[in-house]
Structures are given as structure tokens and as C-alpha cells.
Amino acid sequence: MNDKRLLWPTALVILILTFDQCIKFFIKTHFYLGEEVNVAGNWFKLHFTENYGMAFGMEFGGEWGKIALTMFRILAVGAIGWYVWQLITKKAHMGYILSWSLIGAGALGNIIDSVFYGIWFNESTPFDKAGFLPPGGGYATLFHGRVVDMFYFPVIRTTLPEWVPFWGGEFFEFFRPVFNVADAAISVGFIAIILFQKTFFAEHANEKQPAPVDTNETSVS
């Protein structure tokens, strides 16, 4: 196997995980829960929030739902890792390999929060910042940690005109969800697969096509 084909996806996963966890660690230990800081005007903010479940601030099914979701994520990451390995051995398009590597790295980044953050950090509140490995123990047990989110892009904030069906006169905000690097990696990976699928699968499609027949050849009897 060409080592370079393994090097690039491995390096990408390490980069995403490092970036994701460093930002989460900084936010968790330097921000109060709910604290918000403008980064670029009013359209890009750091807003510290935590969630118990799915990506982009969504939640899922209480404590048992959270454990089920975490176990599903672990199995999914294992399956993605196996699939990426198969793609590498079969010499698939590197863009396709890297896209799935992004998805796997993002899922793994949020798994780390869910599994370990409850025992690594104490509680974040609007009045207290969290500490790392506190003497009194963390805010939860293993598998009961909360995912740290911080990126907030309220690019559009307006009141919809009265003539808009169903939502006329209501406040509208885009983009409302708060997310993290891991969420972004998952989204970019899936979007890349959708947008560039023809490119990613072109090589294999060409391999399956039969060789063209030379009609100019003359038969010898």
C-alpha cells in the first residue's frame, strides 16, 4: 500500500480532532455558560452553549437517549474507519477518502465530549467557569458529558413581512444553530460527497466500461 494514501486521511483526522478539542477546551475553561463575544460585527459570534445530544445544538431523548446516541456514534465511527480503510486499499479517489475522514473525525470529536467531558470538567454555569480535572470531580459520570458548541452566525436577523404565509410578522434569524468544529467537519464531508460524487466515482466508472472495439481492424481468414 502507498503510505501517502494512508498519511493524508490520518493527518486530516488528527488535525480536525486537535483543532476541535483545543477550541472546546478554551471555551469551556474561559467562558461562562451563555457568554457571547462578537468576533466579526454582529454576524459572527462565539457563544458558549452545551447540548446533550445531536449536532448543531439539538438534543436527543434524555439520559438513556444520550447513551444510545453515543453508542451509535461509536459504532458509526468504527464502521467509517473500516470503510475508509477499504477505500484506501482499493485506491479510491482521494477526495472521497478525505470526505469520509472528515465525517469520521467530526463524529469522534463529539464522542470525546459525550464520553469524557463529564469527568474531565466541573459544571459550567452563567456565574462560574469550568476547571479541568477539578479536585471534587466532574459534573457527570462517564458517557454523560455534554457537547460544547460555540460558533454562532446570525447573519440575518429581521422580522418577516406580514404577507409571508404562516410566519408573517415573526422574528427570523439565519443562521440560528450554534455548532463546533466537529459539526462543521461532518457537514463539509457530506456536502463534498454530494457535490463531487461524479468526480469521486468517475475513475471506477471508466474502469467498468468495456474497451472500445476497433472497427477498422480487418479480419484475417
N, C-alpha and C positions, 0 to 999 in steps of 0.2 A: 504493500500500500504506500502511496505517496504521502510522506509525512506532512506536506503542506496542506493537503486536503483535510487532515485532522487538526492542524495548527490553527487555521483561521476560525473555525467554529468554536474551538476551545478557548481561543483568545477572546472572541466576542462574548461568550458566556461569562468568563472571568471579569471582563470589562463592565458588562451590564450589572452583574452582582455587586462588584466593588462600588460602582457609582451609586447604585440604588441604596445599598446599606450605609454608605458614608453619609448620604443626604438624610436618610431616615434617622441615623444616629444623631446628627447635628440638630435636626428639627426636634427630635424627642427630648434632647437634653438642654436645648436653648430656648424653646418656645413654650409658652403657656398653652394649654388646650384651648383652641378657638382663636388664638392670637393670629393677627393678619398683618403682613408687611407688603407695601407696594414695591414692586421690582421695576416695573416699567409703566408709569402712569397708572391709570385705573383699569387697564386691560390685562395685566399680568401681576398676580399677587402670590405670595407664599401664605397659605392659610392652613394652619395645623389642625388636622382632624384625624380621628381614628374610626375604623369600622370593624365589625366582627366577621365580615364575610366576603362578599364578591367585590369585583373591581369597580373603580370609579365611585367609591363611597356607598355602594349598595350593601344591604345586609341580607342575611340568609338564615332563617329558621332557628334562632336561639342557640343554646349551648350544644344540643345534640346535632342540630343542623350544621353548626360550625365545625364540629368534629367530623361529621360526614363529608363536608365540603373539603376539609383539609386532607382527609384520607383519599378522597377522589383526586385532589390535586397531586398528591404524592404518586399515586398510581399513574396519573396522566403524564407527569414529568418522567417517570420511568419508561412509559411507552414512547414518549417523544424522544428520549435519549436512545432507545433501541432503534427507533425509526431513523434518526439522524445517522446512527452508525451504519445502518443498512444503505442509506443514501450515499454515504462516503465510500463504502466498499463497492457499490455499483457505479461509482463515478457519475453521480447525478450532477445537474447544473449547480455550481457553487452558490448562486443566488438563492436557489431553492433550499439548499442546505442551511445557509445563513438565516433565511427567513424562519425556518423551524427552530433554529438555535435561539433566535430572539424570543420566540414564543416559550420555549422551554426555560430560558433564563428568567423571563418575566414571571412565569408561574413559580419557579423556585424562589425568586426573591420574596414573593408574598407568602410562600410557605414558611420561610425563615421567621417572618413576623408572627405568623399564626402559631407556630410551634414554640418559639423560644422567647419572644418579647415579654410574655407574662412573667417569666422567671428572671429575665435579664434586667428589667426596669421596674421601678416603683410607679405608682399611679400618676398620670398627668392630669392636672385639673386647671381651671381658669385662674387659680391662685398659687399653684405650685408646679415647678418644673421637675421633670423626672430625673433620677440619677441612675447611673449604670451600676449594676450589681450592688444594690443597697444592702446594708448590714441586716436590715429587718426582713429581707426577702422581697420578691417581686409582687406585682399586683394580682397575679393569677397563677394557675398551675400550668404544667406542660400542656400544649395543644389548645390553650385558652387565651393566647395573646391576641392583641388587636393590630390590624394592619395600619401603618402610618401613611397618611396621604398629605400632600402639601401643595401641589401645583393647581392653581385656580386661574382660569382665563375668562373672566366675564366681559368678553369683547363687546357684546351688545347688551345694553340694559335700557329697556324702554317700556312704555305702556302701549299695548296693542290698540289700534283704532277700533271704534265701536262697531264698524261694519264687518270686522273679522268674525266668521261664524264660530260659535261656541265659546271662544276665548276673548271676544271683543271687550276692551276696557280693562283687561287683566294685565298684571305686570309680567313682562317676558325678559328672560335672561339667557344669553348664549355666550359662552359655554358654561353650564351650571355645575357639572360634576367636578369634584376635586380628586386628583389622581396622583400617582407616583411614577417613578422611572420604570418600575416593573410593569405597571399597567400600559405605559406608553410602548414598551418593547413588545408586549403581546399584540397590541393594536397594529403597530408598524409591521410586524411579521405577517399577520393575517392580510393586511391591506396589500403588502408586496406580493403575496401569493395570488391574490385575486387580480391585481393589475398586470402582473408579468407572467401569468401562467402559460401563455403561448410561448414566451421566450424560454421559460424553465423547461417545458416539455418538448420543445422543438427538436432537440437532438435525438431523443428517444423515438419521436415520430418518424424522423428521417431514417433511423436505423431499421424500423419495421417495414419501411416501404421496399418493395422488390426492386432489384436492379433493373434499370431500363434495358430493353431489348434493342439491339442494333438492327434496324430493318434493312440497312444497306449491305449486311453480310450476304454473301452468295453461298449457297449450299454446294458442296462437292459430292457428286454421285459416283 
